[in-house]
Amino acid sequence: MTDYDVLRVFCGPNGGYGNELGVVREGSVLPGPEDRQAFAAKLGFSETVFVDDPERGVIDIYTPTLRLPFAGHPCVGTAWLLDVPELVTPAGVVGARQDGEFCWIEARADWVPPRTLRQYGGAAEVDALPVPPPGEWVYAWAWEDEPAGRVRARAFPGRGDGIDEDEATGAAALLLTDRLGRALNITQGAGSQILTAPQPGGWTEVGGRVRLER
């Protein structure tokens, strides 16, 4: 069995919740994309990361059914685990930093695959949503406190791969931040927390708490 770590990324203030992430620190044990895809499907996490160079932060990201050039919670979790100043992804170089209990990455909205950002009238509407049918990646959100930048959100990948709802989605949070042009404090899923902040030159920071599960 290939060794891997399990993290929870974007944990809530009490350390609970967060989105599970598998990280294979020795990516060379599964060098081919077919083997990596099969292993990611076997683990069944929303994403699994293969580390190809731990010192330079070179990583490769897979969902159970496809390879991603960039993804938010895998980058936050892997940056925390490796404690590196940057990660190298197929989309580009992701800046990373540790700040107390939070790990932050810096990335660009144009690296994120298309998502439907669907606004609702209030948090209760978002809470009541059923899982939509597959075919469209939907980020459902509503203001909890607009002046304070507090958002309630849920994410539905719509890939038909067994991940009906994503507990915490950094890339979608990045897109929403880029669209709104302001810092956000997002409660997603059952109780995960994602913080974001626009940066100069089209960059956006995304941060959260990370816990090592095993």
BADOMAR-43513 format. One record per residue (C-alpha): chain; x, y negated, z negated. Coordinates in steps of 0.02 Angstrom, whole numbers, plus 32768, in hexadecimal, padded with zeros to 4 digits. Layout:
N
c:A, px:X, py:Y, pz:Z
...
END
This chain:
214
c:A, px:8000, py:8000, pz:8000
c:A, px:8043, py:7F54, pz:802F
c:A, px:8065, py:7EE5, pz:7F98
c:A, px:8000, py:7E47, pz:7F8D
c:A, px:7FCF, py:7DC1, pz:7F10
c:A, px:7F1C, py:7D8A, pz:7EF0
c:A, px:7EFD, py:7CD3, pz:7EC6
c:A, px:7E62, py:7C6D, pz:7EA2
c:A, px:7E6D, py:7BC3, pz:7EF6
c:A, px:7E07, py:7B26, pz:7ECD
c:A, px:7DD6, py:7B63, pz:7E20
c:A, px:7D5D, py:7AFE, pz:7DB8
c:A, px:7D90, py:7A92, pz:7D23
c:A, px:7D83, py:7B27, pz:7CAD
c:A, px:7DF2, py:7B92, pz:7D1D
c:A, px:7D62, py:7BFB, pz:7D5E
c:A, px:7D1C, py:7C13, pz:7E0C
c:A, px:7D90, py:7BEB, pz:7E9F
c:A, px:7DA1, py:7C48, pz:7F43
c:A, px:7E05, py:7CE9, pz:7F43
c:A, px:7EA0, py:7CF0, pz:7FB2
c:A, px:7F13, py:7D80, pz:7FDC
c:A, px:7FCB, py:7D56, pz:7FF7
c:A, px:8049, py:7DD3, pz:803D
c:A, px:80EF, py:7D87, pz:8008
c:A, px:8155, py:7DFE, pz:8075
c:A, px:8104, py:7DE1, pz:811C
c:A, px:8189, py:7E49, pz:8173
c:A, px:8136, py:7EE9, pz:8134
c:A, px:80A7, py:7EC4, pz:81AC
c:A, px:80F9, py:7E64, pz:823A
c:A, px:8078, py:7E80, pz:82C4
c:A, px:7FD6, py:7E20, pz:82D6
c:A, px:7F6F, py:7EBF, pz:82E9
c:A, px:7FB1, py:7F06, pz:8244
c:A, px:7F96, py:7E60, pz:81ED
c:A, px:7EE5, py:7E52, pz:822D
c:A, px:7EBF, py:7F02, pz:81F5
c:A, px:7F07, py:7EE2, pz:8148
c:A, px:7EA4, py:7E40, pz:8135
c:A, px:7E06, py:7E9E, pz:8165
c:A, px:7E2E, py:7F25, pz:80E7
c:A, px:7E46, py:7EA8, pz:8059
c:A, px:7DA6, py:7E4E, pz:8089
c:A, px:7DD5, py:7DA2, pz:8042
c:A, px:7D9A, py:7D09, pz:80A1
c:A, px:7E53, py:7CF1, pz:80CD
c:A, px:7EF6, py:7D50, pz:80B8
c:A, px:7FA2, py:7CFF, pz:80CE
c:A, px:8041, py:7D54, pz:810B
c:A, px:80E1, py:7CFA, pz:80D8
c:A, px:8165, py:7D05, pz:8161
c:A, px:81E7, py:7C93, pz:810E
c:A, px:81CD, py:7C6A, pz:8055
c:A, px:8256, py:7BE7, pz:804F
c:A, px:8218, py:7B84, pz:80E5
c:A, px:8162, py:7BAA, pz:80C0
c:A, px:813B, py:7BFD, pz:8166
c:A, px:8090, py:7C51, pz:815A
c:A, px:800F, py:7CAC, pz:81C4
c:A, px:7F54, py:7CA7, pz:8194
c:A, px:7ECB, py:7D26, pz:81BB
c:A, px:7E13, py:7D38, pz:8194
c:A, px:7DCA, py:7DE9, pz:819A
c:A, px:7DAD, py:7DD3, pz:8255
c:A, px:7E21, py:7D4C, pz:829B
c:A, px:7EC4, py:7CEC, pz:828A
c:A, px:7EBC, py:7C34, pz:8258
c:A, px:7F3C, py:7BAE, pz:8286
c:A, px:7F13, py:7B51, pz:81E5
c:A, px:7EA2, py:7B68, pz:814E
c:A, px:7E91, py:7B04, pz:80AE
c:A, px:7E83, py:7B7A, pz:801B
c:A, px:7F0A, py:7BF0, pz:805E
c:A, px:7F83, py:7B5E, pz:806F
c:A, px:7F5C, py:7B19, pz:7FC1
c:A, px:7F6E, py:7BC5, pz:7F72
c:A, px:800D, py:7BF6, pz:7FCE
c:A, px:8060, py:7B4E, pz:7FAE
c:A, px:803D, py:7B65, pz:7EF5
c:A, px:807C, py:7C19, pz:7EF5
c:A, px:811E, py:7BF4, pz:7F55
c:A, px:8137, py:7B47, pz:7F05
c:A, px:8176, py:7AFD, pz:7FA9
c:A, px:816D, py:7A48, pz:7FE9
c:A, px:811F, py:7A7C, pz:808D
c:A, px:80D2, py:7B0C, pz:80ED
c:A, px:80ED, py:7B33, pz:81A4
c:A, px:804C, py:7B6B, pz:81FA
c:A, px:8026, py:7B83, pz:82B3
c:A, px:7FC2, py:7ADF, pz:82AC
c:A, px:8051, py:7A79, pz:8263
c:A, px:80B8, py:7A54, pz:81C7
c:A, px:804C, py:7A43, pz:812B
c:A, px:8091, py:79D6, pz:809F
c:A, px:807E, py:7A1A, pz:7FEE
c:A, px:8095, py:79DA, pz:7F3E
c:A, px:806F, py:7A0B, pz:7E8B
c:A, px:801A, py:798B, pz:7E19
c:A, px:7FF5, py:79CC, pz:7D6C
c:A, px:7F6B, py:7A4E, pz:7D77
c:A, px:7F4D, py:7A29, pz:7E2F
c:A, px:7FA5, py:7A63, pz:7ECD
c:A, px:7F90, py:79F1, pz:7F64
c:A, px:7FAB, py:7A07, pz:801E
c:A, px:7FAB, py:7984, pz:80A8
c:A, px:7F64, py:79B1, pz:8152
c:A, px:7F05, py:796B, pz:81E6
c:A, px:7E4D, py:797C, pz:8215
c:A, px:7E77, py:79A7, pz:82CA
c:A, px:7EC9, py:7A48, pz:828D
c:A, px:7E22, py:7A89, pz:824D
c:A, px:7DB7, py:7AF6, pz:82BE
c:A, px:7D09, py:7AB1, pz:82E3
c:A, px:7C90, py:7AAB, pz:8251
c:A, px:7BDD, py:7A6B, pz:8245
c:A, px:7BD7, py:79ED, pz:81B5
c:A, px:7B1F, py:79E7, pz:8185
c:A, px:7AE6, py:7967, pz:8106
c:A, px:7A50, py:7984, pz:8094
c:A, px:79EC, py:790D, pz:8027
c:A, px:7A28, py:794E, pz:7F80
c:A, px:7A87, py:79D5, pz:7F22
c:A, px:79E8, py:7A39, pz:7EFF
c:A, px:79CA, py:7A4B, pz:7FBA
c:A, px:7A7A, py:7A8E, pz:7FD2
c:A, px:7A66, py:7B06, pz:7F3F
c:A, px:79C4, py:7B4C, pz:7F88
c:A, px:7A09, py:7B72, pz:8035
c:A, px:7A01, py:7C26, pz:8074
c:A, px:7A94, py:7C6D, pz:80D3
c:A, px:7A78, py:7C3C, pz:818A
c:A, px:7A86, py:7CBC, pz:8216
c:A, px:7B35, py:7CD9, pz:8260
c:A, px:7B73, py:7C71, pz:82F1
c:A, px:7B94, py:7BC6, pz:82A7
c:A, px:7C13, py:7B8E, pz:8223
c:A, px:7BAC, py:7B1D, pz:81B0
c:A, px:7BEA, py:7AAE, pz:8122
c:A, px:7B4D, py:7A77, pz:80C5
c:A, px:7B66, py:79E0, pz:8054
c:A, px:7B0C, py:7958, pz:7FF4
c:A, px:7B3C, py:78C7, pz:7F85
c:A, px:7B32, py:78E9, pz:7ECB
c:A, px:7B73, py:783B, pz:7EA3
c:A, px:7B9F, py:77D6, pz:7F3E
c:A, px:7BF3, py:7741, pz:7EE7
c:A, px:7C63, py:77BB, pz:7E89
c:A, px:7C86, py:7825, pz:7F23
c:A, px:7C3C, py:78C3, pz:7ED5
c:A, px:7BFB, py:7943, pz:7F52
c:A, px:7B9D, py:79E8, pz:7F45
c:A, px:7BC8, py:7A62, pz:7FD1
c:A, px:7BB5, py:7B14, pz:800E
c:A, px:7C0D, py:7B67, pz:80A1
c:A, px:7BC9, py:7BEA, pz:8118
c:A, px:7C4E, py:7C2B, pz:8192
c:A, px:7BCF, py:7C84, pz:8201
c:A, px:7C50, py:7CFD, pz:8248
c:A, px:7BF0, py:7D9C, pz:821E
c:A, px:7C89, py:7DE5, pz:81C8
c:A, px:7C41, py:7E03, pz:811B
c:A, px:7C6D, py:7D55, pz:80D8
c:A, px:7BBE, py:7D0B, pz:80D6
c:A, px:7BEE, py:7C79, pz:8066
c:A, px:7C9B, py:7C30, pz:8046
c:A, px:7CB1, py:7BFF, pz:7F90
c:A, px:7D2B, py:7B71, pz:7FAF
c:A, px:7D61, py:7B2E, pz:8059
c:A, px:7DEF, py:7AB0, pz:8062
c:A, px:7DEA, py:7A99, pz:811E
c:A, px:7D32, py:7A6A, pz:8120
c:A, px:7D50, py:79F4, pz:808D
c:A, px:7DDB, py:79A5, pz:80F3
c:A, px:7D65, py:798B, pz:8187
c:A, px:7CE0, py:793C, pz:8118
c:A, px:7D61, py:78C9, pz:80C9
c:A, px:7DA0, py:7895, pz:8174
c:A, px:7CEF, py:7870, pz:81B0
c:A, px:7CBE, py:780C, pz:8114
c:A, px:7D67, py:77B6, pz:8102
c:A, px:7D6C, py:77C1, pz:8045
c:A, px:7DAA, py:782B, pz:7FB5
c:A, px:7D34, py:78B5, pz:7F7E
c:A, px:7D18, py:7923, pz:7EE6
c:A, px:7CBE, py:79BC, pz:7F29
c:A, px:7C65, py:7A45, pz:7EC8
c:A, px:7C53, py:7AD7, pz:7F3E
c:A, px:7C07, py:7B84, pz:7F2F
c:A, px:7BE5, py:7BC5, pz:7E80
c:A, px:7C55, py:7B45, pz:7E2B
c:A, px:7CF9, py:7B27, pz:7E87
c:A, px:7D47, py:7A79, pz:7E8E
c:A, px:7DA0, py:7A29, pz:7F22
c:A, px:7DEF, py:797C, pz:7F1C
c:A, px:7E1A, py:791A, pz:7FBA
c:A, px:7E66, py:7873, pz:7FE8
c:A, px:7E82, py:7820, pz:8092
c:A, px:7F36, py:77F0, pz:80B8
c:A, px:7F84, py:777B, pz:8139
c:A, px:7F9D, py:77B4, pz:81ED
c:A, px:7F0A, py:782B, pz:81F5
c:A, px:7F44, py:789F, pz:816B
c:A, px:7ED8, py:78DF, pz:80DC
c:A, px:7F0B, py:7928, pz:8035
c:A, px:7EAA, py:79BC, pz:7FEF
c:A, px:7EC9, py:79FA, pz:7F3F
c:A, px:7E8E, py:7A73, pz:7EBB
c:A, px:7EBA, py:7AE9, pz:7E2F
c:A, px:7F05, py:7B94, pz:7E53
c:A, px:7F07, py:7C2E, pz:7DE4
c:A, px:7F66, py:7CD1, pz:7DFD
c:A, px:7EF0, py:7D65, pz:7DED
c:A, px:7F6C, py:7DF2, pz:7E0A
END
